[in-house]
Amino acid sequence: MSETDNTNNTNKIKEVPVDDGTGKPKSRAHVPEINRSYVNFYNGSTWSIQRWLYDVVMFLFNILFTIFFREIKIRGAYNVPPEGVPTILVCAPHANQFIDPSIVMVETRKLTKGRNRQTCFVTAQSSLKMKVVGFFGGLIGSIPVPRAQDYLQAVDSNLEIFCPDYENNPTLIKGRCVDNPSKSPEFTTRFTPKSLIGLPDYLANTQIKEIVDDETIVLVSPFKSKNPRVPELLINGTQFKYAPKIDNSKVFQNVFNHLHTNGTVGIFPEGGSHDRPSLLPIKAGVVIMALGAAAADPDMEVHIVPVGLHYFHRNKFRSRAVIEYGEPIIVDGKMGQKYLESPRECTSKLLNKVTDSLFSVTENAPDYDTLMTIQAARRLFQSYESPEHRFSLPLVVEINRRLLVGYNKYKEDPRIIRLKQMVTNYNNILYSYGLKDHQVEEIQSSSIKDILLSFFLLTERTARLLLFFSLSLPGSILFTPIFIVCNVYSKKKQREGLKKSVVKIKGIDLIATWKLIVALLLAPILYVTYSLILIYTQWVWIPPMIKNHVLWQFIYFYAILVLTTYSSLKTGEIGVDLLKSLPPLFASLFYPNDKIYKLKAMRKELSHELTSLCNELGPTVFPDYEKFKTLHEYDKMKHLDTSSFKVYPNRSRSNSIQSTGSVVSNALSRVNSRGSLSDIPIFNDSSRPTSYIESVMSEDEVGSSSDGEVVDDEKENEDGKIYMRPQSKIANLVREKWQDDE
């Protein structure tokens, strides 16, 4: 039984109305009723079969990730509070569907010095309805949360909606009956405000703001889609889908119960997974969870820990990953009291801090091209004392993030524009040559000595490559059926997910998850089949002592098959590395000297110009830049200080990527002047426009500083604890610029 099954049905969330001085309730703070009888099997206080099963699943996941990933690095583990402290792990970006929560759970469980804990993730209820996902979700205490978009159902085919003035008023929607236009569609009895309405074929969806009469509804925001079918359908009339308003009170109560019993909850506040280069809008549900818990128990301190996930080729087998734990935000009884007094303002301010903290542990680029340029710039960047130093994965992430911050600040600088174009041209030339940047320096000139050396290395590495290819062949052949099925099925899921989503670009976030799920199911079946065939045919030598024992033969053959496959995996990995080292040798032997010299000169010039520009502008963005220049020393530091800066996404061409101010406003815009904070969806639907936000709340209400004072990122309270201060002046300036751009 998961901890969610332990919830007392009499456990209700108490709504505390707040008076704004006018005698009318302004908003409602939602405070949980503390259930003293609730038993949390995952807080580490006692041993239980549920706790043991959780660790069994983590052991299995750890084996899978050891096989799938070549390397997983952890950064900032000291920021995770010790076991027994109520903790919420706020994770982003949600870039790899079910792999994301699984890898966080596994690595958090493996932490040392008393920081390891069993994390239970808030998971979409629709996902838990899948047999495999639901089975493992039940074993690891997943907390189900319903999402309105998962419950969209086709309305009566006799009903149509249309927009009478799409150009000037796209939020005003009319309804009609197809068979009898004079008949009323009865919107007032069929639908309710805050419910969801969607177009056919998953083209777009949005929320209902108001039902004016039986034939008229007003939307919170227009249907957003670049598909030309959307305006055509709305102008001519179309059938539609509908999902009722979702009440998340039960989900909040489950989370409150978990926190009150010193558990750890994980959540991806963006909502569904995506493959965009920047974060989606952050929802306020995680903030209400922490504030409600602190309000219910003033002695409780909830630690909100931002967790950044960084994948290098996330959909590829044997790729790399970095998990970064950021500085925790502590929500105590004082903040809980402020939440009771002014729930909306307190929620918005804390959401600002959580959003800032997430941006500080993630990489956010305005578009894919910029991200590729930044990654190329990172490879060209040189430290003063170790220009050829190979950086660790966490430091690679740090450099990428800092370059993105600098780019967002100085992107209009002519030097930056020119440099970006030069880097793009350089990348294009490398692509035409079939080379990677790190291979350029390995290309030798065309002297006789260099030609002979290149020829010898090419011959030697080709021979080794053939050897490793031969060694990896048996296991590769054994695993071929799984490779084929994984590839076909993951591509199918990619197409399905892309069709249903309004935020995915290519659906890459689905590929790795379904490769692992298919492999997890098929690999045991395949190797059992192989083992039975070997028992029947006796093709392989069998030790005499087990010739008459079928069970031991089965274990023997199964172990041989697994070891053969794993050995092939490791030798194949070496072979792939050798294969990647051949292009520079081919270039040394067959490319003309002038091409080699020009390419090296271009790289050297680019590297010098980029490094000089970074050294000039870097100190204006990062106070610790002088220390950061000596990267080989910085790389050795146990704790990299990321609290001195924030990372904010640039404005995107996509409607789903908004400014930080819009992100925060989007999360709170569902709370009207007398609204309920439990109406805020825990997972995002990316459907709120800035114009509506501005009509609902003022700048002060979304937690933006208006005094422009420059403050430190953290301060020490009287009790010696570190608390996050409001966002810096730079954050406010960035937000103001984004608002001006709109």
C-alpha positions in Angstrom: 0.0 0.0 0.0 1.3 3.4 -0.9 1.1 6.3 1.5 -1.7 7.8 -0.6 -3.9 4.8 0.4 -3.5 5.7 4.0 -5.3 9.1 3.7 -8.2 9.5 6.1 -11.3 10.4 4.1 -12.4 12.7 6.9 -9.2 14.6 6.4 -10.4 17.9 4.8 -8.5 21.0 3.8 -9.6 23.9 5.8 -10.1 27.1 3.9 -9.3 30.3 5.8 -11.0 33.4 4.3 -8.9 36.5 4.5 -10.5 40.0 4.8 -8.9 42.8 2.8 -10.4 45.5 5.0 -13.5 46.0 2.9 -15.5 43.3 4.7 -15.3 41.0 1.6 -13.0 37.9 1.4 -10.0 38.6 -0.8 -8.7 35.1 -1.1 -8.5 31.9 0.8 -5.6 30.2 2.5 -5.8 26.4 2.3 -4.5 24.8 5.5 -4.5 21.0 5.9 -6.0 19.2 8.9 -3.2 17.3 10.6 -3.9 13.6 10.6 -2.1 12.2 13.6 -3.0 8.6 12.6 -1.4 8.9 9.1 1.5 6.4 8.6 4.3 7.3 6.2 6.2 4.2 5.1 8.9 6.2 3.3 10.2 8.7 5.9 12.9 6.4 7.2 11.6 6.3 10.8 10.7 2.6 10.8 11.2 -0.5 8.7 8.4 -1.7 6.6 7.7 -4.0 3.7 6.9 -0.8 1.6 10.3 0.7 2.4 12.0 -2.5 1.4 10.0 -2.8 -1.9 11.0 0.9 -2.6 14.7 0.0 -2.3 14.2 -3.1 -4.5 12.8 -0.9 -7.2 15.6 1.6 -6.8 18.1 -1.3 -7.1 16.5 -2.3 -10.3 16.4 1.2 -11.7 20.0 1.7 -10.7 21.0 -1.3 -12.8 19.1 0.1 -15.8 20.6 3.5 -15.5 24.1 2.0 -15.1 23.5 0.3 -18.4 21.8 3.1 -20.2 24.0 6.0 -19.0 27.7 6.1 -19.4 28.1 8.6 -16.6 25.9 10.3 -14.0 27.4 13.1 -12.0 26.0 14.7 -8.8 26.5 18.3 -7.9 25.5 20.2 -4.7 24.5 17.1 -2.7 25.3 19.1 0.5 22.3 21.2 -0.2 19.9 18.3 0.5 18.9 18.4 4.2 19.4 15.4 6.4 16.8 12.6 6.5 13.9 13.4 8.7 13.5 17.0 7.5 10.3 17.7 5.5 11.6 18.3 2.0 10.1 19.1 -1.5 12.4 18.4 -4.4 11.4 20.8 -7.2 12.8 19.4 -10.4 13.3 20.8 -13.9 13.5 20.6 -16.8 11.1 17.7 -17.3 13.0 16.6 -20.4 12.9 12.8 -20.2 9.4 11.7 -19.1 9.6 8.8 -16.6 13.4 8.7 -16.5 13.5 12.1 -14.9 11.7 11.2 -11.6 13.3 7.8 -11.5 16.9 9.1 -11.8 16.3 11.7 -9.1 14.9 9.0 -6.8 17.8 6.7 -7.4 20.5 9.3 -6.9 18.8 10.9 -3.9 18.6 7.5 -2.3 22.3 7.0 -2.9 23.4 10.2 -1.1 25.7 9.8 1.8 26.2 11.5 5.2 22.6 11.0 6.3 21.1 12.8 3.3 19.7 9.7 1.5 16.0 9.5 1.5 13.0 7.8 -0.2 11.4 10.4 -2.5 7.7 10.0 -3.5 6.9 11.9 -6.7 3.7 13.7 -7.6 2.7 11.9 -10.8 0.0 12.4 -13.4 -2.9 10.1 -12.7 -3.2 9.2 -16.4 0.3 7.9 -16.4 -0.3 5.7 -13.4 -3.2 4.1 -15.3 -0.6 2.5 -17.6 0.0 -1.0 -16.3 3.8 -0.9 -16.1 4.0 2.7 -14.8 1.2 2.1 -12.3 2.8 -1.1 -11.0 6.1 0.6 -10.2 4.4 3.8 -9.1 2.5 1.8 -6.5 5.7 0.3 -5.2 7.5 3.7 -4.8 4.6 5.6 -3.2 3.7 7.9 -6.2 1.1 10.6 -5.4 -1.4 10.7 -8.2 -2.7 14.1 -9.5 -5.5 14.5 -12.0 -4.9 16.9 -15.0 -7.8 18.4 -16.8 -6.3 17.9 -20.2 -6.2 14.1 -19.6 -10.0 14.1 -19.2 -11.0 15.9 -22.4 -13.9 14.1 -24.0 -15.8 14.8 -27.2 -19.0 16.7 -26.5 -22.3 15.9 -28.2 -21.7 15.8 -32.0 -24.8 17.9 -32.4 -23.1 20.9 -30.7 -20.7 23.3 -32.4 -18.7 26.3 -31.2 -17.6 29.2 -33.4 -16.0 32.6 -32.9 -18.1 35.4 -34.4 -15.2 37.9 -34.4 -12.0 35.9 -34.4 -9.7 38.8 -35.4 -10.8 41.3 -32.7 -12.3 39.1 -30.0 -11.0 35.5 -30.1 -12.0 34.8 -26.5 -15.7 35.2 -27.2 -17.2 31.9 -28.3 -20.8 31.1 -29.4 -22.5 27.8 -29.6 -25.2 26.3 -31.8 -27.0 23.0 -32.5 -26.2 21.5 -35.9 -29.6 19.9 -36.5 -31.6 22.9 -35.2 -29.8 26.3 -35.1 -32.7 27.8 -33.2 -32.3 25.3 -30.3 -30.3 26.4 -27.3 -27.0 24.6 -26.7 -27.6 25.0 -22.9 -24.1 26.1 -21.9 -25.1 27.2 -18.4 -26.2 23.7 -17.5 -23.6 21.7 -19.4 -20.4 23.6 -18.5 -18.8 25.4 -15.5 -16.2 28.2 -15.2 -12.5 27.1 -14.8 -13.3 23.9 -16.8 -11.3 23.1 -20.0 -12.4 23.2 -23.6 -10.4 21.8 -26.5 -10.4 21.6 -30.2 -10.4 18.3 -32.2 -7.1 16.4 -32.9 -5.4 18.0 -29.9 -4.9 21.2 -31.8 -5.3 23.5 -28.8 -7.2 23.9 -25.5 -7.9 26.7 -23.0 -9.9 27.4 -19.9 -13.4 28.8 -19.6 -13.5 32.1 -17.8 -17.2 32.9 -17.8 -20.4 31.4 -19.1 -22.4 34.5 -20.1 -25.6 32.6 -21.2 -26.8 29.4 -22.8 -25.1 30.3 -26.1 -22.1 32.3 -25.1 -18.9 31.6 -23.2 -15.8 33.7 -22.6 -12.4 32.1 -22.6 -9.5 32.9 -20.3 -7.2 33.1 -23.4 -7.6 32.4 -27.1 -6.8 29.0 -28.5 -3.1 29.1 -29.2 -1.7 27.2 -32.1 0.4 27.9 -35.2 -1.7 25.4 -37.1 -3.8 27.2 -39.8 -6.7 24.9 -39.1 -7.4 26.6 -35.8 -8.7 29.9 -37.1 -10.5 28.1 -40.0 -12.4 25.8 -37.5 -13.3 28.6 -35.2 -14.6 30.8 -37.9 -16.6 28.1 -39.7 -17.7 26.2 -36.6 -16.3 23.0 -35.1 -17.1 20.2 -32.7 -15.1 20.3 -29.5 -14.0 18.5 -26.3 -14.7 19.3 -22.7 -13.2 18.4 -19.3 -14.7 19.5 -16.0 -12.9 21.6 -13.4 -10.3 19.6 -11.4 -10.3 19.9 -7.6 -6.8 19.2 -6.3 -7.7 19.4 -2.6 -7.1 15.6 -2.2 -3.7 15.8 -3.8 -2.7 18.7 -1.6 -3.8 16.8 1.5 -1.8 13.7 0.5 1.3 15.9 0.1 0.6 17.7 3.4 0.3 14.3 5.2 3.6 13.3 3.7 5.4 16.5 4.8 3.9 16.4 8.3 5.4 13.0 8.8 8.9 14.2 7.7 8.8 12.7 4.2 10.3 13.9 0.9 8.1 14.8 -2.0 9.3 15.3 -5.6 7.5 17.3 -8.2 8.1 18.6 -11.7 6.2 22.0 -11.6 6.3 22.4 -15.4 3.8 19.6 -15.7 4.2 17.2 -18.6 7.6 16.5 -20.2 8.8 18.5 -23.1 11.9 18.9 -25.4 12.2 22.7 -25.4 15.5 24.5 -24.7 13.9 26.5 -21.8 11.6 25.9 -18.9 7.9 26.0 -19.3 5.8 28.2 -16.9 6.1 27.1 -13.3 2.9 26.3 -11.5 2.1 27.5 -7.9 1.0 24.2 -6.5 4.4 23.4 -5.0 4.4 26.7 -3.2 0.9 26.1 -1.7 2.0 22.7 -0.5 4.9 24.2 1.5 3.0 27.2 2.8 0.0 25.2 3.8 2.1 22.7 5.7 3.9 25.5 7.6 0.6 27.2 8.3 -0.9 24.0 9.8 2.1 23.3 12.0 4.1 26.5 12.9 6.9 24.4 14.3 7.6 22.8 10.9 10.2 23.9 8.5 9.7 22.7 4.9 12.9 22.7 2.7 12.2 23.4 -0.9 15.3 22.1 -2.8 15.6 23.0 -6.6 17.0 20.2 -8.6 18.3 20.7 -12.1 18.6 17.9 -14.6 21.1 18.1 -17.5 21.4 15.5 -20.2 24.0 15.2 -22.9 22.1 13.5 -25.8 19.2 12.5 -23.6 17.7 10.0 -26.1 20.9 8.2 -26.9 22.2 5.0 -25.4 25.3 5.4 -23.2 24.9 9.2 -22.8 25.8 11.3 -19.8 23.8 13.2 -17.2 24.3 15.7 -14.4 21.9 16.2 -11.4 22.4 19.5 -9.5 20.8 20.2 -6.1 20.5 23.9 -5.5 20.4 25.9 -2.3 17.2 25.1 -0.3 14.5 27.7 0.4 13.2 27.2 4.0 9.5 27.8 4.6 8.9 28.1 8.4 6.1 29.0 10.7 6.5 32.8 10.2 5.9 32.4 6.4 3.0 30.1 7.2 1.5 32.9 9.3 2.0 35.4 6.5 0.3 33.0 4.2 -2.7 33.0 6.5 -2.8 36.8 6.6 -2.2 37.4 2.9 -2.3 34.1 0.9 -2.1 35.5 -2.6 0.8 37.9 -2.0 2.8 35.4 0.0 2.2 32.7 -2.6 3.4 34.9 -5.4 6.5 36.0 -3.6 7.6 32.5 -2.7 6.8 31.3 -6.2 9.2 34.1 -7.5 11.9 32.6 -5.3 11.3 29.0 -6.3 11.3 30.1 -10.0 14.6 32.0 -9.6 16.1 29.0 -7.8 15.1 26.7 -10.6 16.6 29.0 -13.2 19.8 29.0 -11.2 20.3 25.2 -11.6 19.1 24.8 -15.2 20.2 25.9 -18.7 17.7 28.1 -20.5 18.1 29.2 -24.1 15.6 31.1 -26.2 15.8 28.6 -29.0 17.7 25.5 -30.1 20.1 27.4 -32.4 21.2 29.6 -29.6 21.8 26.6 -27.4 23.9 25.0 -30.1 25.9 28.2 -30.4 26.5 28.4 -26.7 27.7 24.8 -26.5 30.1 25.6 -29.3 31.3 28.7 -27.5 31.9 26.7 -24.4 34.2 24.4 -26.3 36.1 27.4 -27.7 36.4 29.1 -24.3 39.9 28.9 -22.7 40.9 29.4 -19.1 44.0 31.4 -18.6 46.1 28.7 -17.0 44.8 25.6 -18.6 43.5 26.2 -22.1 43.5 22.5 -23.0 42.1 21.3 -19.7 39.3 18.7 -20.0 36.4 19.9 -17.9 34.2 17.7 -15.7 30.6 17.4 -16.6 29.4 19.6 -13.7 31.8 22.3 -14.8 30.6 22.0 -18.4 27.1 22.7 -17.2 28.3 25.7 -15.2 30.1 27.2 -18.2 27.0 26.7 -20.4 24.8 28.4 -17.9 27.1 31.4 -17.4 27.5 31.8 -21.2 23.7 31.8 -21.5 23.4 34.5 -18.8 26.0 36.7 -20.5 24.4 36.2 -23.8 20.9 37.1 -22.5 22.4 40.3 -21.1 24.5 41.4 -24.0 22.8 39.8 -27.0 22.2 43.2 -28.6 25.9 44.1 -28.5 27.3 44.2 -32.0 30.3 42.2 -30.9 28.1 39.4 -29.6 26.0 39.4 -32.8 29.1 39.2 -34.9 30.7 36.5 -32.7 27.5 34.4 -32.8 27.5 34.5 -36.6 31.2 33.5 -36.7 30.6 30.5 -34.4 27.6 29.5 -36.5 29.7 29.6 -39.7 32.5 27.6 -37.9 30.0 24.9 -37.0 28.7 24.7 -40.5 32.3 24.2 -41.9 32.9 21.5 -39.3 29.7 19.8 -40.4 30.7 19.9 -44.0 34.1 18.4 -43.1 32.6 15.6 -41.0 34.5 16.8 -37.9 33.8 17.8 -34.3 35.4 20.8 -32.7 37.6 18.8 -30.3 39.1 16.9 -33.3 40.4 20.0 -35.1 43.6 20.3 -33.0 44.2 16.6 -33.6 44.6 17.1 -37.4 48.2 17.0 -38.4 49.9 18.9 -41.2 50.9 17.2 -44.4 54.7 16.8 -43.7 56.1 13.4 -44.4 56.6 12.7 -40.7 53.0 13.7 -39.9 51.6 11.7 -42.8 53.5 8.5 -41.6 52.4 9.1 -38.0 48.8 9.5 -39.1 48.9 6.5 -41.3 50.4 4.3 -38.5 47.7 5.5 -36.0 44.9 5.0 -38.6 46.1 1.5 -39.3 46.6 0.6 -35.6 43.2 2.1 -34.5 41.4 0.4 -37.4 42.8 -3.0 -36.4 41.7 -2.4 -32.8 38.3 -1.3 -34.0 37.9 -4.5 -35.9 39.0 -6.5 -32.8 36.5 -4.8 -30.6 33.8 -5.1 -33.2 34.3 -8.8 -33.3 34.2 -9.1 -29.5 31.0 -7.1 -29.3 29.3 -9.0 -32.1 27.9 -11.9 -30.1 26.1 -9.8 -27.5 24.9 -7.3 -30.2 23.3 -10.2 -32.2 21.6 -11.5 -29.0 20.2 -8.1 -28.2 19.3 -7.1 -31.8 15.5 -8.0 -31.4 15.3 -5.7 -28.4 17.2 -2.9 -30.3 14.7 -3.1 -33.1 11.6 -3.3 -31.0 12.8 -0.4 -28.7 13.5 1.8 -31.7 10.2 1.1 -33.4 8.1 1.4 -30.3 9.8 4.5 -29.0 9.3 6.3 -32.3 5.6 5.3 -32.2 5.3 6.8 -28.8 7.1 9.9 -30.0 4.6 10.4 -32.8 1.6 9.8 -30.4 3.0 12.2 -27.8 3.8 14.9 -30.4 0.2 14.7 -31.7 -1.3 15.1 -28.3 1.0 17.9 -27.0 0.9 21.6 -27.6 4.4 22.2 -26.1 6.6 19.5 -27.6 8.8 20.3 -30.6 9.9 16.9 -31.8 8.9 14.6 -28.9 12.5 13.6 -28.1 11.6 13.6 -24.4 9.6 10.4 -24.9 12.2 8.3 -26.7 14.6 7.2 -23.9 11.8 6.4 -21.5 10.1 4.0 -23.8 13.4 2.4 -24.9 14.0 1.6 -21.2 10.5 0.4 -20.5 10.5 -1.9 -23.6 13.9 -3.2 -22.7 12.9 -3.8 -19.1 10.0 -6.0 -20.3 11.5 -7.8 -23.3 15.0 -8.5 -22.0 14.0 -11.1 -19.4 11.6 -12.7 -21.8 14.2 -12.9 -24.5 16.9 -14.3 -22.3 14.6 -16.9 -20.8 13.7 -18.0 -24.3 17.4 -18.2 -25.3 18.1 -20.2 -22.1 15.4 -22.7 -22.8 16.6 -23.1 -26.4 20.2 -23.8 -25.1 18.9 -26.3 -22.5 17.0 -28.1 -25.3 19.7 -28.0 -27.9 22.8 -28.4 -25.6 24.8 -26.2 -28.1 27.0 -24.8 -25.3 29.4 -26.7 -23.1 27.8 -27.6 -19.7 29.7 -28.4 -16.5 29.4 -32.1 -15.7 28.0 -31.4 -12.2 24.8 -29.7 -13.6 24.1 -31.9 -16.6 21.2 -33.6 -14.9 19.8 -30.5 -13.2 17.6 -28.4 -15.5 17.2 -25.6 -13.0 21.0 -25.1 -12.6 21.4 -25.3 -16.4 18.9 -22.6 -16.8 20.7 -20.3 -14.3 24.0 -21.2 -15.9 22.9 -20.3 -19.4 21.0 -17.2 -18.3 24.2 -15.9 -16.5 26.3 -16.6 -19.6 23.9 -14.7 -21.8 23.8 -11.7 -19.5 27.5 -11.6 -19.1 28.0 -11.9 -22.9 25.7 -9.0 -23.5 27.3 -6.8 -20.9 30.8 -7.6 -22.1 29.7 -6.7 -25.7 28.3 -3.5 -24.3 31.6 -2.5 -22.8 33.8 -3.5 -25.7 31.4 -1.9 -28.1 31.7 1.3 -26.2 35.5 1.3 -26.6 35.0 0.6 -30.3 32.7 3.6 -30.7 35.3 5.8 -29.1 37.9 4.5 -31.5 35.6 5.1 -34.4 35.1 8.7 -33.3 38.9 9.2 -33.3 39.3 8.2 -37.0 38.0 11.4 -38.8 41.0 13.6 -37.8 43.4 10.9 -39.1 41.5 10.8 -42.4 41.6 14.6 -42.6 45.4 14.6 -41.9 46.0 12.1 -44.7 43.6 13.4 -47.4 42.8 17.1 -46.7 44.9 19.7 -48.5 47.3 21.7 -46.3 45.6 25.0 -46.9 42.2 23.7 -45.6 43.8 22.4 -42.5 45.7 25.7 -41.8 42.6 27.8 -42.5 40.4 25.6 -40.2 42.9 25.8 -37.4 43.5 29.5 -37.8 39.7 30.1 -37.8 39.4 28.1 -34.5 42.3 29.9 -32.9 40.9 33.3 -33.9 37.5 32.4 -32.6 38.8 31.0 -29.4 40.9 34.1 -28.7 38.1 36.6 -29.6 35.5 34.7 -27.6 37.8 34.4 -24.5 38.8 38.1 -24.7 35.2 39.2 -24.9 34.2 36.9 -22.0 37.1 38.3 -19.9 35.9 41.8 -20.7 32.2 41.4 -20.0 32.3 38.6 -17.5 33.1 40.6 -14.4 30.1 42.8 -15.1 27.8 39.8 -14.9 29.5 37.5 -12.3 31.3 38.9 -9.2 33.5 35.7 -9.0 34.6 35.8 -12.6 38.3 36.3 -11.8 38.2 33.1 -9.8 36.2 31.4 -12.5 38.9 32.2 -15.1 41.2 29.6 -13.5 39.0 26.8 -14.5 41.3 23.9 -13.6 41.3 25.1 -10.0 37.6 26.0 -10.1 36.9 22.5 -11.3 38.6 21.1 -8.2 36.4 23.0 -5.8 34.1 20.8 -3.9 31.3 23.3 -3.8 30.7 25.5 -6.8 28.9 28.7 -5.7 25.9 29.4 -7.9 24.1 31.7 -5.5 25.7 34.8 -6.9 23.7 34.7 -10.1 20.3 33.8 -11.5 19.5 32.5 -15.0 16.4 33.7 -16.8 15.1 32.5 -20.2 14.9 34.9 -23.1 11.7 35.6 -24.8 10.9 32.7 -27.1 9.1 32.4 -30.4 6.8 29.9 -28.7 3.8 30.9 -26.8 4.6 28.2 -24.2 7.8 29.9 -23.1 7.2 33.1 -21.3 9.2 35.5 -19.3 9.8 34.9 -15.6 7.2 37.5 -14.7 4.8 35.7 -17.0 5.7 32.4 -15.5 4.9 33.5 -12.0 1.8 35.4 -13.1 0.7 32.3 -15.1 0.9 30.2 -12.0 -1.3 32.6 -10.0 -3.6 34.0 -12.6 -6.2 31.4 -11.8 -6.8 33.1 -8.4 -9.3 35.8 -8.8 -10.2 38.4 -6.2 -12.2 35.8 -4.3 -10.7 32.7 -5.7 -9.6 29.5 -4.1 -5.9 28.7 -4.1 -6.7 25.0 -4.4 -8.0 25.7 -7.9 -4.5 26.3 -9.0 -3.5 23.3 -11.1 -0.4 21.5 -9.8 0.7 20.7 -13.3 0.9 23.3 -16.1 -1.3 23.7 -19.1 0.5 26.8 -20.5 -2.7 28.5 -21.4 -2.6 31.9 -19.7 -2.0 35.2 -21.5 -0.1 38.1 -20.1 -3.0 40.5 -20.8 -5.3 38.5 -18.6 -2.7 38.3 -15.8 -2.3 42.1 -15.8 -6.1 42.5 -15.5 -6.2 40.2 -12.5 -3.3 41.3 -10.4 -0.9 44.3 -10.1 2.9 44.3 -10.2 3.1 44.2 -6.4 0.8 41.2 -6.2 3.1 39.0 -8.3 5.9 39.7 -6.0 8.2 42.0 -8.0 10.3 44.4 -6.1 9.3 48.0 -6.9 12.0 49.8 -5.0 14.9 48.6 -7.2 17.1 48.0 -4.2 20.1 45.8 -4.7 20.0 43.0 -2.1 22.0 39.9 -1.4 20.6 36.6 -2.5 20.6 35.2 1.0 20.5 36.4 4.6 21.0 35.0 8.0 18.0 35.0 10.3 18.1 35.4 14.0 18.1 31.7 14.6 21.2 31.3 12.4 19.3 29.7 9.4 19.9 30.9 5.9 16.9 32.2 4.0 16.5 33.3 0.4 16.0 37.0 -0.1 13.8 38.4 -2.8 15.2 38.4 -6.4 17.9 40.8 -7.3 17.7 44.1 -9.2 18.9 42.3 -12.3 15.9 40.0 -12.1 13.5 43.0 -11.9 15.2 44.7 -14.8 14.9 41.6 -16.9 11.2 41.3 -16.1 10.6 44.9 -16.9 12.3 44.5 -20.3 10.1 41.5 -21.1 7.0 43.3 -20.1 8.1 46.2 -22.4 8.7 43.8 -25.2 5.1 42.7 -25.0 
